[in-house]
Amino acid sequence: MMNINLLKWTQSTINQGISSFSPPADLHQSISQIEELPPFPATANRILQLASDPLADAKKLSEIIELDLILASQVIRWASSALYGFRGKISSVQDAITKVLGFDFVFNLALGLAALAPLKSPIDGIIGSKSLWVQSLASTRLMTKIALKMPADKRPPSQHILLAGLMHNIGFILLGHQFSDEYAYLTKLIQANPSLAINNIENFAFGYDHEQLGAWLMQTWDMPKPISDVAYHHHNPNYRGENYHLNLLVYLNDSLLGKIGIGDAANQLCPDSVYEELGVEQIECEQQLDDLEQELEGIKATVEVLLS
């Protein structure tokens, strides 16, 4: 009750300072009035189609990426960043794949970059695109490390882990792109209530949250079902439907990153049952988090390069 009263008070205070915007009682109505979402970009679609090609290799992937000069430049700059410590010269996308980043990572990174290209959302702030890219890249590294500790029969496919890490919070990007007033209002509510879970603030303010928005976009774009499932359920540790091990891995990842001030789950508790279901030890996961902290400056520097 105290938290709800706090949120009501700060919501009222924020409302008094905004004369041109009245937050909706429920975002459903605003969503229902949208005629169409941004289409899935052609480059992203070509990359996704490559996933079904049994002969897919670094050459084919690099040929697709190099059709988009901006995307190609981003991949090359990423591989050349200090985060990876490669001392040679990266002169092509194929070099980035074969010498530094690997096929799976470049596939998912390029897919994420290409998919997000048409979505124009604010860069700064706790749910801004810069913070979310830091979380996404940290997630791909932390989730991959934790997955190696999981029993083989519970471990999700590596391509799903990477893509889920990159895309699970895409709902925030869509909110900033499609609902700029609501996005700005939510940002102020989050800043005024740092002790509350962000998805609870969203539901209180709008009757909707970034999970629903993200799943809607993933389904509209016909993304793989595991990614749509995670987009919708990644703040729910009790979900036991399809792809729930992947969902629990994302939940655990976000909870751990929240402990070090990364992402949108700073106040998200992780039940013991999550560790048990995944078959991992909490102390091992926290060790992986400690190791990741040593890489954060490099990740942040790389994101700065990406968004520049």
Secondary structure as UniProt FT lines:
FT   HELIX           2..16
FT   HELIX           27..32
FT   HELIX           42..50
FT   TURN            51..52
FT   TURN            54..55
FT   HELIX           58..65
FT   TURN            66..67
FT   HELIX           69..80
FT   TURN            82..84
FT   HELIX           93..95
FT   HELIX           96..101
FT   HELIX           103..116
FT   TURN            117..118
FT   TURN            126..127
FT   HELIX           129..147
FT   TURN            148..149
FT   TURN            152..154
FT   HELIX           158..167
FT   TURN            168..169
FT   HELIX           170..178
FT   HELIX           180..192
FT   TURN            194..195
FT   HELIX           198..206
FT   HELIX           210..220
FT   TURN            221..222
FT   HELIX           225..233
FT   TURN            234..235
FT   TURN            237..238
FT   TURN            242..243
FT   HELIX           244..259
FT   TURN            260..261
FT   TURN            266..267
FT   HELIX           272..278
FT   HELIX           282..293
FT   TURN            294..295
FT   HELIX           296..307
//
